[in-house]
Amino acid sequence: MDQIHLLDALKSVAYLEGEFVTRAGKATNYYIDKYRFETQPDILLSIARHLSTLLPPSHEFDCIAAPELGAVSIAAVLSVTVGKPFVIVRKQSKEYGTQRMIEGVYSKGQRMVIVEDILTTGGAALKAFEILKSEGVVVSHIIGVINREEGAFENIKNAGVEPVALFNRTQLLASSSR
């Protein structure tokens, strides 16, 4: 699916109008339901293929990271698409088992790219960035599927990381779907 058809598919399946509250606590008249697009195999595969073109060159990163829960399916398909491993960054450690904040195989000094679904303020991605950084991981980019254009790029840049998104709110709203 080309990028224009992907944007139309995203809007068709995941763009909802009504009264909602974002993860950041802000009231909004539209919502992008990430689970509605992350659970559709054709859309998920197309997202991964298009996101792969936004990644830095393969020799510049070792691993893909995704904050739980939303971006995990994207990271998994992207991992298979580009042949790089991925890790999951937890919101909080489990109280049993390994009690790790980062699930998967990684090592200090590795270079990672964080993949996120919806970037609003960048809060979840930046929390994952801080956790990875505290474990000695170097993060160069935070790559989202959709930038809601509500401060995420500025917040990510201020953290010293390069923000990238496949689409932004303006493009989504201008899409011909609906």
VMD Tcl script that draws the C-alpha trace (Angstrom):
set ca {
  {0.00 0.00 0.00}
  {1.50 3.36 -0.98}
  {1.74 6.19 1.52}
  {-1.41 8.00 0.36}
  {-3.51 4.83 0.60}
  {-2.00 4.06 3.99}
  {-2.97 7.51 5.26}
  {-6.50 7.00 3.93}
  {-6.68 3.56 5.57}
  {-5.48 4.96 8.91}
  {-8.08 7.70 8.82}
  {-10.84 5.34 7.73}
  {-10.24 2.77 10.46}
  {-8.84 4.80 13.38}
  {-9.97 8.43 13.18}
  {-12.92 9.03 15.49}
  {-14.84 12.25 16.16}
  {-16.52 13.07 19.45}
  {-15.44 14.11 22.93}
  {-12.23 12.47 24.10}
  {-9.31 13.03 26.46}
  {-5.76 12.36 25.29}
  {-3.14 10.48 27.33}
  {-1.76 13.91 28.19}
  {-5.12 14.81 29.77}
  {-6.21 17.29 27.12}
  {-9.80 17.42 25.86}
  {-10.08 16.89 22.11}
  {-12.83 16.55 19.52}
  {-11.06 13.77 17.67}
  {-9.21 10.64 18.64}
  {-6.86 8.37 16.74}
  {-7.56 4.89 18.06}
  {-4.20 3.21 17.61}
  {-5.57 -0.23 18.45}
  {-7.91 -0.01 15.48}
  {-4.97 0.27 13.09}
  {-2.38 -1.76 15.01}
  {-4.60 -4.83 14.91}
  {-5.12 -4.82 11.14}
  {-2.45 -6.96 9.43}
  {-2.44 -5.12 6.09}
  {-2.20 -1.69 7.73}
  {0.38 -2.85 10.27}
  {2.61 -4.33 7.57}
  {2.33 -1.19 5.46}
  {3.19 0.97 8.49}
  {6.29 -1.13 9.11}
  {7.38 -0.91 5.48}
  {6.98 2.87 5.45}
  {8.58 3.35 8.87}
  {11.57 1.34 7.66}
  {12.32 4.18 5.22}
  {12.48 6.65 8.13}
  {15.00 4.66 10.14}
  {18.62 5.76 10.20}
  {20.96 3.64 8.06}
  {21.20 0.08 9.37}
  {24.80 0.50 10.53}
  {23.78 3.44 12.77}
  {21.48 1.51 15.13}
  {21.43 -1.91 16.74}
  {17.91 -2.34 18.00}
  {14.34 -1.00 17.96}
  {12.63 -0.06 21.23}
  {8.92 0.35 21.89}
  {7.09 1.62 24.95}
  {4.51 -0.88 26.16}
  {1.74 -1.51 25.08}
  {0.67 0.39 22.02}
  {3.78 0.42 19.89}
  {4.83 -3.17 20.57}
  {3.01 -4.63 17.57}
  {4.55 -1.97 15.33}
  {8.03 -2.68 16.70}
  {7.58 -6.42 16.23}
  {6.59 -6.13 12.57}
  {9.24 -3.48 11.93}
  {11.84 -5.73 13.57}
  {10.98 -8.55 11.19}
  {10.87 -6.16 8.22}
  {14.38 -4.74 8.79}
  {15.98 -7.73 10.50}
  {16.84 -5.94 13.74}
  {15.86 -7.09 17.24}
  {13.51 -5.10 19.41}
  {12.96 -4.49 23.10}
  {9.90 -3.47 25.07}
  {10.23 -0.66 27.59}
  {7.83 -1.12 30.48}
  {5.95 1.67 32.22}
  {6.90 0.02 35.49}
  {8.71 -3.16 36.38}
  {6.83 -6.34 37.15}
  {6.75 -7.33 40.80}
  {7.72 -10.88 39.90}
  {10.20 -12.71 37.68}
  {13.08 -10.57 36.43}
  {11.48 -7.27 37.49}
  {13.08 -5.57 34.48}
  {12.03 -2.28 32.96}
  {13.37 -3.36 29.57}
  {12.29 -6.72 28.15}
  {14.37 -8.37 25.47}
  {18.04 -8.83 24.73}
  {20.18 -5.69 24.77}
  {23.41 -4.37 26.21}
  {24.78 -1.09 27.50}
  {26.15 1.09 24.75}
  {23.74 -0.20 22.13}
  {22.23 2.32 19.75}
  {18.45 2.22 19.57}
  {15.56 3.89 17.81}
  {12.28 4.25 19.69}
  {9.12 3.54 17.71}
  {5.83 5.03 18.89}
  {2.31 4.98 17.51}
  {0.78 8.39 18.30}
  {2.96 11.33 19.37}
  {0.96 13.93 21.26}
  {3.29 15.47 23.84}
  {5.84 12.68 23.50}
  {5.40 11.69 27.14}
  {5.42 7.90 26.77}
  {8.27 7.95 24.26}
  {10.32 10.29 26.44}
  {9.72 8.12 29.50}
  {10.99 5.14 27.49}
  {13.96 7.26 26.39}
  {14.85 8.08 30.01}
  {14.63 4.42 31.03}
  {16.83 3.33 28.12}
  {19.30 6.14 28.84}
  {19.50 5.11 32.50}
  {20.48 1.61 31.31}
  {23.32 2.96 29.17}
  {21.50 2.77 25.84}
  {21.97 5.52 23.24}
  {18.76 6.67 21.52}
  {19.12 8.72 18.35}
  {15.55 8.93 17.04}
  {11.96 8.68 18.18}
  {9.84 7.70 15.21}
  {6.05 7.89 15.36}
  {3.30 6.83 13.03}
  {1.27 10.02 13.60}
  {2.37 13.32 15.13}
  {-0.70 15.06 16.59}
  {1.25 18.33 16.39}
  {0.67 19.11 20.07}
  {4.22 19.60 21.28}
  {5.80 16.16 20.92}
  {8.42 17.19 18.37}
  {9.53 20.16 20.45}
  {9.70 18.08 23.64}
  {11.66 15.32 21.91}
  {14.10 17.80 20.37}
  {14.58 19.41 23.79}
  {15.60 15.97 25.12}
  {18.32 15.82 22.46}
  {16.65 13.21 20.28}
  {15.58 13.51 16.64}
  {11.77 13.28 16.19}
  {10.36 11.79 12.98}
  {6.81 10.87 12.02}
  {5.29 9.06 9.09}
  {2.28 11.41 9.12}
  {1.05 14.43 11.04}
  {-2.37 15.64 12.13}
  {-2.62 18.11 9.26}
  {-2.08 15.35 6.70}
  {-4.53 13.04 8.46}
  {-7.28 15.65 8.58}
  {-6.70 16.52 4.90}
  {-6.89 12.85 3.87}
  {-9.67 12.04 1.43}
  {-11.05 9.21 3.56}
  {-14.52 9.92 5.03}
}
mol new
graphics top color blue
foreach p $ca { graphics top sphere $p radius 0.5 }
foreach p [lrange $ca 0 end-1] q [lrange $ca 1 end] { graphics top cylinder $p $q radius 0.2 }
display resetview
